[in-house]
Amino acid sequence: QVQLVESGGGLVQPGGSLRLSCEASGSISSRNTMGWYRQAPGKQRDLVATITSVGNTNYADSVKGRFTISRDNAKNTVYLQMNSLKPEDTAVYYCKYRWIITGTEWWGQGTQVTVSS
């Protein structure tokens, strides 16, 4: 089992910035992918960004150039730096941890991000 603890959500004005963190603990594998997904009310959960254990990244088109995903393998933590936030970025943001070899996945509890003036 892998446990994920997210932090960093909140209320921010349009154009502002937030940084999300997600720390993994438990059955950590050296070969994994961590990522962020988001779900707005009434919508499906969508990919925001992912990063592999060797640092390969993938972003949704809607956040390219504004969001940056990074990780600290020593701390088993993934970060999402969100800049130039827009009202349409408002959602619950979920962290996901995936073992590459087995494909097993775990999700965090989610953290609310609200972009509003």
Secondary structure, 3 states (H helix, E strand, C coil): CEEEEEECCEEECCCCCEEEEEEEEECCCCCEEEEEEEECCCCCCEEEEEEECCCCEEECCCCCCCEEEEEEHHHCEEEEEECCCCHHHCEEEEEEEEECCCCCEEECCCEEEEECC
